[in-house]
Amino acid sequence: MPALTCPLCTMDDVLSFSDHLECATCGHEWKAEEVETAPAVRVVKDAHGNILENGDIVAMVTDLKLKGTSETLKTGTKSKPIRLVEGDHEIDCRMNGLSIALKACYVKKVTQ
């Protein structure tokens, strides 16, 4: 069985009582039934609802001005193979020779 971790602070210093669990580090208490058995699988979808995976090619669905540069990614600009990452910008890719992080709502999956 994997070590229990606190859902609040993610420390593994968890005390077990008969009716609840308690984190010795931050003091957070929760019921033992609330322990997740497996982490949820993250699903990233493009602007049209297609599921994206590592290695997919995507294209822009709208013009997007890149902050801090004079570059604008035009509608239809295709990427090199993408990599999915954690955070609110779910996609790391290269477009127009630039390495950028994008939100999935600005792209669509390109069928090959």
C-alpha distances in whole Angstrom, upper triangle without the diagonal:
4,7,9,12,15,17,20,20,17,16,13,15,14,16,14,18,18,19,18,16,18,18,20,21,23,23,21,20,19,18,14,15,16,12,12,10,11,14,18,20,23,26,29,32,36,39,40,36,35,32,32,30,30,33,35,39,40,43,44,45,47,49,47,48,46,46,48,49,52,50,50,48,50,49,48,47,44,42,40,37,34,31,29,27,26,28,31,33,31,33,34,37,41,44,47,46,44,40,39,36,37,36,35,38,41,40,40,39,41,42,43
4,6,9,13,14,17,17,13,13,10,13,12,15,14,18,19,20,18,15,17,16,18,19,20,21,19,19,18,17,14,15,15,11,11,9,10,12,16,18,20,24,27,30,34,37,38,34,33,30,30,28,28,31,33,36,37,41,41,43,44,46,44,45,43,43,44,46,49,47,47,45,47,46,46,44,42,39,38,34,32,28,26,24,23,25,28,30,28,30,31,34,38,41,44,43,41,37,36,33,34,33,33,35,38,38,38,37,39,40,41
4,6,10,12,15,14,11,10,7,9,9,11,12,16,18,18,16,13,14,13,14,15,17,18,17,16,16,16,13,15,15,11,12,11,12,14,17,20,22,26,28,32,35,38,39,36,35,32,31,30,29,33,35,38,39,42,42,44,45,47,44,45,43,42,44,46,49,47,47,45,48,47,47,46,43,40,39,36,33,30,27,25,23,25,28,30,28,31,32,35,38,42,45,44,41,37,36,33,34,33,34,36,39,39,39,38,41,42,43
4,7,9,12,12,9,9,6,8,7,9,10,13,15,15,13,9,10,10,12,13,14,14,13,13,12,13,10,12,12,8,10,10,12,13,16,19,21,25,27,31,34,37,38,35,35,31,31,30,30,34,35,38,39,41,42,43,44,46,43,44,42,41,43,45,48,47,46,45,47,47,46,45,43,40,40,37,34,30,27,25,22,24,27,29,28,30,32,35,39,42,45,44,41,38,36,33,34,32,33,35,38,38,39,38,41,42,44
4,6,9,8,5,5,4,7,7,10,11,15,17,17,13,10,10,8,11,11,12,12,11,12,11,13,12,14,12,9,10,12,13,12,16,18,20,24,26,29,32,35,37,33,34,30,30,29,29,32,34,37,37,40,40,41,42,43,40,41,39,38,40,42,45,44,44,42,45,44,44,43,41,38,38,35,32,28,25,23,20,21,24,26,25,28,29,33,37,39,43,42,39,35,33,30,31,30,30,33,35,36,37,37,40,41,43
4,5,6,5,5,6,8,7,10,12,14,17,16,12,9,8,6,9,9,9,9,7,9,9,11,11,13,11,9,11,13,14,14,16,19,20,24,26,29,32,35,36,33,34,31,31,30,30,34,35,38,37,40,40,40,41,42,40,40,38,37,39,41,45,43,43,42,44,44,44,43,42,39,39,36,33,29,26,23,20,21,23,26,25,29,30,34,37,40,43,42,39,36,34,30,31,29,30,32,35,36,37,37,41,42,44
4,6,6,8,10,12,10,13,14,17,19,17,13,11,10,9,13,12,11,11,8,10,9,11,12,13,10,9,9,12,13,12,14,17,18,21,23,26,29,31,33,30,31,28,28,27,28,32,33,35,35,37,37,37,38,39,37,38,36,35,36,39,42,41,40,39,41,41,41,40,39,37,37,34,31,27,24,21,18,18,20,23,23,26,28,31,35,37,41,40,37,34,31,28,28,26,27,29,32,33,34,34,38,39,41
4,6,8,11,12,12,14,16,18,20,19,15,12,11,9,12,10,8,10,7,9,10,13,14,16,13,12,13,16,17,15,17,19,20,23,24,27,30,32,34,31,32,30,29,29,29,33,34,36,35,38,37,37,38,39,36,37,35,33,35,38,41,40,40,39,41,41,42,41,40,37,37,35,31,28,25,22,18,18,20,23,23,26,28,32,35,37,41,40,37,33,31,28,28,26,28,29,32,33,35,35,39,41,43
4,6,9,10,11,14,16,19,22,21,17,14,12,9,11,8,7,10,9,12,13,16,17,18,16,14,15,18,18,16,18,21,21,24,26,29,31,33,36,33,34,31,30,30,29,33,34,36,36,38,37,38,39,39,36,37,34,33,34,37,40,40,40,39,42,42,42,41,40,37,37,35,31,28,25,22,18,18,20,23,23,26,28,31,35,37,40,39,36,32,30,27,28,27,28,30,33,34,36,36,40,41,43
4,6,9,10,13,16,19,21,20,17,13,12,9,11,10,10,12,11,13,13,16,16,17,15,13,13,15,15,13,16,18,19,22,24,28,30,33,35,32,32,29,28,27,27,31,32,35,34,37,37,38,38,39,36,37,35,34,35,38,41,40,40,38,41,41,41,40,39,36,35,33,29,26,23,20,17,17,20,23,22,25,26,30,33,36,39,38,35,31,30,27,28,27,28,30,32,33,35,35,38,40,41
4,6,8,11,14,17,20,20,17,13,11,8,9,7,9,11,11,13,14,17,16,19,16,14,15,17,17,16,19,21,22,26,28,31,34,36,38,36,36,33,32,30,30,34,35,38,38,40,40,41,42,43,40,40,38,36,37,40,44,43,43,42,45,44,45,43,42,39,38,36,32,29,26,23,20,21,24,26,26,28,29,33,36,39,42,41,38,34,33,30,31,30,31,33,36,37,38,38,41,43,44
4,6,9,12,15,18,19,15,12,10,8,9,9,11,12,12,13,14,16,15,17,16,13,14,15,16,16,19,22,23,27,29,33,36,38,40,37,37,34,33,31,31,34,36,39,39,42,42,43,44,45,42,43,40,39,41,43,46,45,45,44,47,47,47,45,43,40,40,37,34,30,28,25,22,23,26,29,28,30,31,35,38,41,44,43,40,36,35,32,33,32,33,36,38,39,40,39,43,44,45
4,7,10,13,17,17,14,11,9,6,6,6,9,10,11,12,14,16,15,18,17,15,17,18,19,19,23,25,27,30,32,36,39,41,43,40,40,37,36,35,35,38,40,43,43,46,46,47,47,48,45,46,43,42,43,46,49,48,48,47,50,50,50,49,47,44,43,41,37,34,31,28,25,26,29,32,31,34,35,38,41,44,48,46,43,39,38,35,37,36,37,39,41,42,43,43,46,48,49
4,7,10,13,14,10,7,6,5,6,8,10,9,9,10,11,12,11,15,14,12,15,16,18,18,22,25,26,30,32,36,39,41,43,40,40,37,36,35,35,39,40,43,43,46,46,47,48,49,46,47,44,43,45,47,51,50,49,48,51,50,51,49,48,45,44,41,38,35,32,29,26,27,30,32,32,35,36,39,43,46,49,48,45,41,39,36,37,36,37,39,41,42,43,43,46,48,49
4,7,10,11,9,6,5,6,6,10,11,10,10,9,11,12,11,15,15,13,17,18,20,21,24,27,29,33,35,39,42,44,46,42,43,40,40,39,39,42,44,47,47,49,49,50,51,52,49,50,48,47,48,51,54,53,53,52,54,54,54,53,51,48,48,45,42,38,35,33,30,31,33,36,35,38,39,43,46,49,53,51,48,45,43,40,41,39,40,42,45,45,47,46,50,51,52
4,7,8,7,5,7,9,10,13,14,12,12,10,10,10,8,12,13,12,15,16,19,21,24,27,29,33,36,39,42,44,46,42,43,39,40,39,39,43,44,47,47,50,50,51,52,53,51,52,50,49,50,53,56,55,54,53,55,55,55,54,52,49,49,46,43,39,36,34,31,32,34,37,36,39,41,44,48,51,54,53,50,46,45,41,42,40,41,42,46,46,47,47,50,51,53
4,6,5,6,8,11,12,16,16,13,13,10,10,10,9,12,14,14,17,19,22,23,26,30,32,35,38,41,44,46,47,44,45,42,42,42,42,46,47,50,50,53,53,53,54,56,53,54,52,51,53,55,59,57,57,55,58,57,57,56,55,52,52,49,46,42,39,37,34,34,37,40,39,42,44,47,51,53,57,56,53,49,48,44,45,43,43,45,48,48,49,49,52,53,55
4,6,8,11,14,16,19,19,16,16,12,12,10,9,12,14,14,18,19,23,24,27,30,33,36,39,42,45,47,48,45,45,42,43,43,44,47,48,51,51,54,54,54,55,57,55,56,54,53,55,58,61,60,59,57,59,58,58,58,56,54,53,50,47,44,41,39,36,36,38,42,40,44,46,49,53,55,59,58,55,52,50,46,46,44,44,46,49,50,50,50,53,54,56
4,7,10,14,16,19,19,15,14,10,9,7,7,9,12,13,16,18,22,23,25,29,31,34,37,39,43,45,46,42,43,40,41,41,42,46,47,50,49,52,52,52,53,55,52,54,52,51,53,56,59,58,57,55,57,56,56,56,54,52,52,49,46,43,39,37,34,35,36,40,39,42,44,48,51,54,57,57,54,50,48,44,44,42,42,43,47,47,48,48,51,52,54
4,7,10,13,16,15,12,10,7,6,4,5,8,9,10,14,16,19,21,23,26,28,31,34,37,40,42,43,40,41,38,39,38,39,43,44,47,46,49,49,49,50,52,49,50,49,48,50,52,55,54,53,52,54,53,53,53,51,49,49,46,43,40,36,34,31,31,33,36,35,39,41,44,48,50,54,53,50,47,45,41,41,39,39,40,44,45,45,45,49,50,52
4,7,10,12,12,10,8,6,5,6,6,10,10,9,13,15,18,19,21,25,27,30,33,36,39,41,42,39,40,37,37,37,37,41,42,45,45,47,47,47,48,50,47,48,46,45,47,50,53,52,51,50,52,51,52,51,49,47,47,44,40,37,34,31,28,29,31,34,33,36,38,42,45,48,51,51,48,44,42,39,39,37,37,39,42,43,44,44,47,48,50
4,6,9,9,6,6,4,7,9,9,13,12,12,15,17,20,20,23,26,27,31,33,36,39,41,43,40,41,38,38,37,38,41,43,45,45,47,47,47,48,49,47,47,45,44,46,48,52,51,50,49,52,51,52,51,49,47,47,44,41,37,34,31,28,28,30,33,33,36,38,41,45,47,51,50,47,43,41,38,38,37,37,39,42,43,44,44,48,49,51
4,5,6,5,5,7,9,12,12,15,14,13,16,18,20,19,22,25,26,30,32,35,38,40,42,39,40,37,37,36,36,40,41,44,43,46,45,46,46,47,45,45,43,41,43,46,49,48,48,47,50,49,50,49,47,45,44,42,38,35,32,29,26,26,28,31,31,34,35,39,42,45,48,47,44,41,39,35,36,35,36,38,40,41,43,43,46,48,50
4,6,6,8,9,12,15,15,19,18,16,19,21,23,23,25,29,30,33,35,38,41,43,45,42,43,40,40,39,38,42,44,46,46,48,48,49,49,50,47,47,45,43,44,47,51,50,50,49,52,52,53,51,50,47,47,44,41,37,34,31,28,28,31,34,34,37,38,41,44,47,50,49,46,42,41,38,39,37,39,40,43,44,46,46,49,51,53
4,6,8,11,14,17,17,21,19,18,20,22,23,22,25,28,28,32,33,37,39,41,44,41,42,39,38,37,37,40,42,44,44,46,45,46,47,47,44,44,42,40,41,44,47,47,47,46,49,50,50,49,47,45,44,42,39,35,32,29,26,26,28,31,31,34,35,39,42,44,47,46,43,39,38,35,36,35,37,38,41,42,44,44,47,49,51
4,6,9,12,16,17,20,18,17,19,22,23,22,24,27,27,31,32,35,38,40,42,39,40,37,37,37,36,40,41,43,43,45,44,45,45,45,42,42,40,38,39,43,46,46,46,45,48,48,49,48,47,44,44,42,38,35,32,28,25,25,27,30,30,33,34,38,41,44,47,46,42,39,37,34,35,33,35,37,39,41,42,43,46,48,50
4,6,10,13,15,18,16,16,19,22,23,23,25,28,29,32,34,37,40,41,43,41,42,39,39,38,39,42,43,46,45,47,46,47,47,48,45,45,43,41,43,46,49,49,48,48,50,50,51,50,49,46,46,44,41,37,34,31,28,27,29,32,33,36,37,41,44,46,50,49,45,42,40,37,37,36,37,38,41,43,44,45,48,50,52
4,7,11,12,15,13,13,16,19,21,20,22,25,26,29,31,34,37,38,40,37,38,36,36,36,36,40,41,43,42,44,44,44,44,45,43,43,41,40,41,44,47,47,46,45,48,48,48,48,47,44,44,42,38,35,32,29,25,25,27,30,30,33,35,39,42,44,48,47,44,40,38,35,35,33,34,35,38,40,41,42,46,47,49
4,7,9,12,11,12,15,18,20,20,22,25,26,30,32,35,38,39,41,38,39,36,37,37,37,41,42,44,44,46,45,45,46,47,45,45,44,42,44,47,50,49,49,48,50,49,50,49,48,46,46,43,40,37,33,31,27,27,29,32,32,35,37,41,44,47,50,49,46,43,40,37,37,35,36,37,40,41,43,43,47,48,50
4,6,8,7,8,12,15,17,17,19,23,24,27,30,32,36,37,38,35,36,34,35,35,36,39,40,43,42,44,44,44,45,46,44,45,43,42,44,47,50,49,48,47,49,48,48,48,47,44,45,42,38,35,32,30,26,26,28,31,30,34,36,40,43,46,49,49,46,42,40,36,36,34,34,35,39,40,41,41,44,46,48
4,5,6,8,11,14,17,18,19,23,25,28,31,33,36,38,39,36,37,34,35,35,36,40,41,44,43,45,45,45,46,48,46,47,46,45,47,50,52,51,50,49,51,49,50,49,48,46,46,43,40,37,33,31,28,28,30,33,32,36,38,41,45,47,51,51,48,44,42,38,38,35,35,37,40,41,42,42,45,46,49
4,5,6,9,11,15,16,18,22,24,27,30,33,36,38,39,36,36,34,35,34,35,39,40,43,43,45,45,45,47,49,46,48,46,46,48,50,53,52,51,49,51,50,50,49,48,45,45,42,39,36,33,31,28,28,30,33,32,35,37,41,45,47,51,50,47,44,42,38,38,36,36,37,40,41,41,41,45,45,48
4,6,8,10,13,15,17,20,23,25,28,31,35,36,37,33,34,31,33,33,34,38,38,41,41,44,44,44,45,47,45,47,46,45,48,50,53,51,50,48,50,48,48,48,46,44,44,41,38,35,32,30,27,28,30,33,31,34,37,40,44,46,50,50,47,43,41,38,37,35,34,35,39,39,40,39,43,43,46
4,6,9,12,13,14,18,20,23,25,28,31,33,34,31,32,29,30,30,31,35,36,39,38,41,40,40,42,44,42,43,42,42,44,46,49,47,46,44,46,45,45,45,43,41,41,38,35,32,29,27,24,24,26,29,28,31,34,37,41,43,47,46,44,40,38,34,34,31,31,32,36,36,37,36,40,41,43
4,6,9,10,13,16,18,22,25,27,31,33,34,31,31,28,29,28,30,33,34,37,37,40,40,40,41,43,41,43,41,41,43,45,48,46,45,44,46,44,44,44,42,40,40,36,33,30,27,25,22,23,25,28,27,30,32,35,39,41,45,45,42,38,36,33,33,31,30,32,35,36,36,36,39,40,42
4,6,7,9,12,15,18,21,24,28,30,31,27,27,24,25,25,26,30,31,34,33,36,37,37,39,41,39,40,39,39,41,43,46,44,43,41,43,41,41,41,39,36,36,33,30,27,24,22,20,21,23,26,24,27,29,32,36,38,42,42,39,36,34,30,30,28,27,29,32,32,33,32,35,36,38
4,7,9,12,15,18,22,25,28,31,32,28,28,25,25,24,25,29,30,33,34,37,37,38,40,42,40,42,40,41,43,45,47,45,44,42,44,42,42,41,39,37,36,33,30,27,24,23,21,23,25,27,25,27,30,33,36,39,43,42,40,36,35,31,31,29,28,30,34,33,33,32,35,36,37
4,6,9,12,15,19,22,25,28,29,25,24,21,22,21,22,25,26,30,30,33,34,35,37,39,37,39,37,38,40,42,44,42,41,38,40,39,38,38,35,33,32,29,26,23,20,19,18,20,22,24,21,24,26,29,33,35,39,39,36,33,31,28,28,26,25,27,30,30,30,29,32,32,34
4,6,9,12,16,19,22,25,26,23,22,19,19,18,19,23,24,27,27,30,31,32,33,35,33,35,34,34,36,38,40,38,37,35,37,36,35,34,32,30,29,26,23,20,17,16,14,16,18,20,18,21,23,26,30,32,36,35,33,30,28,24,24,22,22,24,27,27,27,26,29,30,32
4,6,9,13,15,19,22,22,19,19,16,16,16,18,21,22,25,25,28,28,29,30,33,31,33,32,32,35,36,39,36,35,33,34,33,32,32,30,28,28,25,22,19,16,15,13,15,17,19,16,19,21,24,28,30,34,34,32,28,26,23,22,20,19,21,24,24,24,23,26,27,29
4,6,10,13,16,20,20,17,16,12,13,12,14,18,18,21,21,24,25,26,28,30,29,31,30,31,33,35,37,34,33,30,32,30,29,29,27,25,24,21,18,16,13,13,12,14,16,17,14,16,19,21,25,27,31,31,29,26,24,21,20,18,17,19,22,21,21,20,23,24,26
4,7,10,13,16,17,14,14,10,11,11,12,16,16,19,18,21,22,23,25,27,25,28,26,27,30,31,33,31,29,27,28,27,26,26,24,22,22,19,16,13,10,10,9,11,12,13,10,13,16,18,22,24,28,28,26,23,21,17,16,14,13,15,18,18,18,17,21,22,24
4,6,10,13,14,11,10,7,8,9,11,15,14,16,16,19,19,20,22,25,23,26,25,27,30,30,32,29,28,25,26,24,23,23,21,20,20,17,15,13,10,11,11,13,13,13,10,12,15,18,21,23,26,27,25,22,20,17,15,13,11,13,16,15,15,14,18,19,21
4,7,10,11,9,8,6,6,8,10,13,12,14,13,15,16,16,18,21,20,22,22,23,26,27,29,26,24,21,22,20,20,20,18,17,18,15,12,11,8,10,10,11,11,11,7,9,13,15,18,19,23,24,22,19,17,14,12,10,7,10,12,11,11,11,15,17,19
4,7,8,5,5,4,6,9,12,14,12,13,11,13,14,14,16,19,18,22,22,23,27,27,28,25,23,20,20,18,18,18,17,16,18,16,13,13,11,13,14,14,13,12,10,11,14,16,19,19,23,24,23,21,18,15,12,10,6,8,10,9,9,9,13,15,18
4,5,5,5,7,7,10,13,14,11,11,9,10,10,10,13,15,15,19,19,21,25,25,25,22,20,17,17,14,14,15,14,14,16,15,12,13,12,14,15,15,13,12,10,10,14,14,17,17,20,22,20,19,16,14,11,9,5,5,7,6,5,7,10,13,16
4,6,8,10,10,14,17,17,14,14,11,10,9,8,10,14,14,18,19,21,24,24,25,22,19,16,16,13,13,15,15,15,18,17,15,17,15,17,18,17,15,14,13,13,16,16,19,18,21,23,22,21,18,16,12,10,7,4,6,6,6,9,12,14,18
4,6,9,11,14,17,18,15,14,12,12,12,10,13,16,17,21,22,25,28,28,28,25,22,19,18,15,14,16,16,17,19,19,17,19,17,20,20,20,18,17,15,16,19,19,21,20,23,25,24,23,21,19,15,13,10,8,10,8,6,8,11,13,17
4,6,9,13,16,17,14,15,13,14,14,13,16,19,20,23,24,26,30,30,30,27,24,21,21,18,17,19,18,18,20,19,17,18,16,18,19,19,17,16,14,15,19,19,22,22,25,27,26,24,22,19,16,13,10,9,12,10,9,9,13,14,18
4,6,10,13,14,11,12,11,13,14,13,17,20,20,24,24,27,30,30,30,27,24,21,21,18,17,18,16,16,18,16,14,16,14,17,18,19,18,17,14,14,17,18,20,20,24,25,25,23,21,19,16,14,10,11,13,10,8,7,10,11,14
4,7,10,12,10,12,11,14,16,16,19,22,22,25,25,27,30,30,31,28,25,22,22,20,19,19,17,16,17,15,13,13,11,14,16,17,16,15,12,12,16,16,19,20,24,25,24,22,20,18,15,14,10,12,14,12,10,8,11,12,15
4,7,9,7,9,9,12,14,15,18,20,20,23,22,24,27,27,28,25,23,20,21,19,17,17,14,13,14,11,9,9,8,12,14,15,15,13,10,9,12,13,16,17,21,22,21,18,17,15,13,12,9,11,13,10,9,7,10,11,14
4,6,6,9,10,14,16,18,21,23,22,25,24,26,28,28,30,26,25,22,23,21,19,19,16,14,13,10,8,8,7,11,13,15,16,14,11,10,12,12,16,17,21,21,20,18,17,15,14,14,11,15,16,13,12,10,12,13,14
4,6,9,11,15,17,19,22,23,22,24,23,25,27,27,28,25,24,21,23,22,20,18,15,12,11,7,6,5,6,9,13,15,16,14,11,9,10,10,13,16,19,19,18,16,15,14,14,14,13,16,17,14,14,11,13,14,15
4,7,10,13,16,19,21,23,22,24,23,25,27,26,28,24,23,20,21,20,18,16,13,10,8,4,5,6,9,12,16,18,19,16,13,11,11,10,12,14,17,17,17,15,15,15,15,16,14,18,17,14,14,11,11,12,12
4,6,10,13,15,19,20,20,23,22,25,27,26,27,23,22,18,19,18,15,14,11,9,8,5,6,8,10,13,17,19,19,16,13,10,11,10,12,13,17,17,17,16,15,15,14,15,12,15,15,11,10,7,8,9,9
4,7,10,13,16,17,18,20,20,23,25,24,24,20,19,15,16,14,12,11,7,6,6,5,6,10,12,15,18,20,19,16,14,11,11,9,10,11,14,15,15,14,14,14,13,14,12,14,13,10,9,6,6,8,8
4,7,9,12,14,14,17,17,20,23,22,22,18,16,12,13,11,9,8,6,6,8,8,8,11,12,15,18,19,17,14,13,10,11,9,10,10,13,15,15,14,13,13,11,12,9,11,10,6,5,5,5,9,10
4,6,9,11,12,15,15,19,22,20,20,16,14,10,9,7,5,5,4,6,10,11,11,14,15,18,20,20,19,16,15,12,13,11,11,9,12,14,14,15,13,14,11,12,10,11,8,5,5,7,6,10,12
4,6,7,8,12,13,16,19,18,17,14,11,7,7,5,5,5,7,9,12,14,13,16,16,18,20,20,17,14,14,12,14,12,12,10,12,15,14,15,13,13,10,11,10,9,6,4,6,9,10,14,16
4,7,9,13,15,18,21,20,19,16,13,10,8,5,6,8,10,12,16,17,16,18,18,20,22,21,18,16,16,15,17,15,16,14,15,19,18,18,16,15,12,12,10,9,6,5,6,10,11,14,17
4,6,10,12,15,19,18,17,14,10,8,7,5,8,9,12,14,18,19,18,20,20,22,23,21,18,16,17,16,17,17,17,14,15,19,18,18,16,15,12,12,12,10,6,8,10,13,15,18,21
4,7,10,13,16,14,13,10,7,6,4,5,9,9,12,14,18,20,19,21,21,22,24,22,19,17,18,17,18,16,16,13,13,17,16,17,15,15,12,13,14,12,9,10,13,16,17,20,22
4,6,9,12,11,11,9,6,5,7,8,11,10,13,14,17,19,18,19,19,20,21,19,16,14,16,15,15,15,14,12,13,15,14,15,12,12,10,11,13,12,8,10,14,17,18,22,24
4,6,9,8,8,6,4,6,9,11,14,13,15,16,19,21,19,21,21,21,22,20,18,15,18,16,16,16,15,13,13,15,13,14,12,13,12,13,15,15,12,14,17,20,21,25,27
4,6,6,7,6,6,7,11,13,16,13,15,15,17,20,18,19,19,19,20,18,16,13,16,15,14,14,13,11,12,13,10,11,9,10,10,12,15,15,12,14,18,20,22,25,27
4,6,8,8,9,11,14,17,19,17,19,18,20,22,20,21,21,20,20,18,16,14,17,16,16,16,16,15,15,16,13,13,11,11,12,14,17,17,15,17,21,24,25,29,30
4,7,9,11,13,17,20,22,19,21,20,22,24,22,23,23,22,22,20,19,16,20,19,17,17,17,16,16,16,13,13,12,13,15,17,20,21,18,21,24,26,28,31,32
4,5,8,11,14,18,20,17,19,18,20,23,21,22,23,23,24,22,21,18,21,19,17,17,15,14,13,13,11,13,12,14,15,18,21,21,18,20,23,25,26,30,31
4,7,10,13,16,18,16,19,19,21,24,23,25,26,25,27,25,23,20,23,21,20,19,17,14,13,14,12,15,14,16,17,19,22,22,19,20,23,26,26,30,31
4,7,9,13,15,12,15,15,17,20,20,22,23,23,25,23,21,18,20,18,17,15,13,11,9,11,10,12,12,14,14,17,19,19,16,17,20,22,22,26,27
4,6,9,12,10,13,14,17,20,19,21,22,23,24,23,20,17,19,17,17,15,14,11,10,12,11,14,12,14,13,15,17,17,13,14,17,20,20,24,25
4,7,9,7,9,10,14,16,16,18,19,20,22,21,19,16,17,15,15,13,11,8,8,11,10,12,11,12,11,13,14,14,10,11,14,16,16,20,21
4,6,6,9,12,15,18,18,21,22,23,25,24,21,18,19,17,17,15,14,10,10,14,14,16,14,15,14,15,16,15,11,11,13,16,15,19,20
4,6,9,12,15,18,17,20,21,23,25,24,21,18,19,17,18,16,15,12,12,16,16,17,16,16,14,15,14,13,9,9,10,13,13,16,18
4,6,10,13,15,16,19,20,22,25,24,22,19,19,17,17,15,14,11,12,15,16,17,16,17,15,16,14,14,11,9,9,11,10,13,15
4,7,10,13,13,17,18,21,23,23,21,18,18,15,15,12,11,7,8,12,12,14,13,15,13,15,14,15,11,9,10,12,11,14,15
4,7,9,10,14,16,19,22,22,21,17,17,13,13,10,9,7,8,11,12,13,13,14,13,15,14,15,12,9,10,10,8,11,12
4,6,7,11,13,16,19,20,19,15,14,11,10,6,6,5,8,9,10,10,10,11,11,13,13,15,12,10,11,10,9,13,13
4,6,10,13,15,19,20,20,17,15,11,10,6,6,7,9,9,10,10,11,13,13,16,15,18,15,13,13,12,11,13,13
4,7,10,13,17,19,19,16,14,10,9,7,8,10,13,13,13,12,12,13,13,15,14,17,16,13,13,11,11,12,12
4,7,10,13,15,15,12,10,6,6,5,8,10,14,14,13,10,10,10,10,12,11,14,14,11,12,10,11,14,14
4,6,10,13,14,11,8,6,5,6,10,13,16,16,14,11,11,10,11,12,12,15,15,13,14,13,15,17,17
4,7,10,11,9,6,5,6,9,13,15,19,19,17,13,12,10,10,10,10,13,14,13,14,13,16,18,19
4,7,9,8,5,6,7,10,14,17,20,20,17,14,12,9,10,10,11,15,16,15,17,16,19,21,23
4,7,7,6,9,10,14,17,20,23,23,20,16,14,11,12,11,12,15,17,17,19,19,22,24,26
4,5,6,9,11,14,18,20,23,23,20,16,14,10,10,9,11,14,15,16,19,20,23,25,27
4,6,9,11,15,18,19,22,22,19,17,13,9,9,7,9,11,13,14,17,18,22,25,27
4,6,8,11,14,15,18,19,16,13,10,6,5,4,7,10,10,12,15,16,19,22,24
4,7,10,14,15,19,19,16,14,11,7,6,6,6,10,11,11,13,14,17,20,22
4,6,10,12,15,16,13,11,8,5,5,6,7,10,10,10,12,12,15,17,19
4,7,10,13,13,10,7,6,5,6,9,10,14,13,12,14,14,16,19,20
4,7,10,10,8,6,6,6,8,11,11,15,13,11,13,13,14,17,17
4,7,6,5,4,6,9,10,14,14,17,14,13,15,15,15,18,18
4,5,5,7,7,10,10,14,14,16,13,12,14,14,14,17,17
4,6,9,10,13,14,17,18,19,16,15,17,17,17,20,19
4,7,9,13,15,18,19,21,18,17,19,19,19,22,21
4,6,10,12,16,17,19,16,16,19,19,19,22,22
4,7,10,14,15,18,16,15,18,18,19,22,22
4,6,10,12,15,13,13,16,17,18,21,22
4,7,10,12,11,12,15,16,18,21,22
4,6,8,7,8,12,13,16,19,21
4,5,6,8,11,13,16,19,22
4,5,6,8,10,13,16,19
4,6,8,11,14,17,20
4,7,10,13,16,19
4,7,9,13,15
4,6,10,13
4,6,9
4,6
4
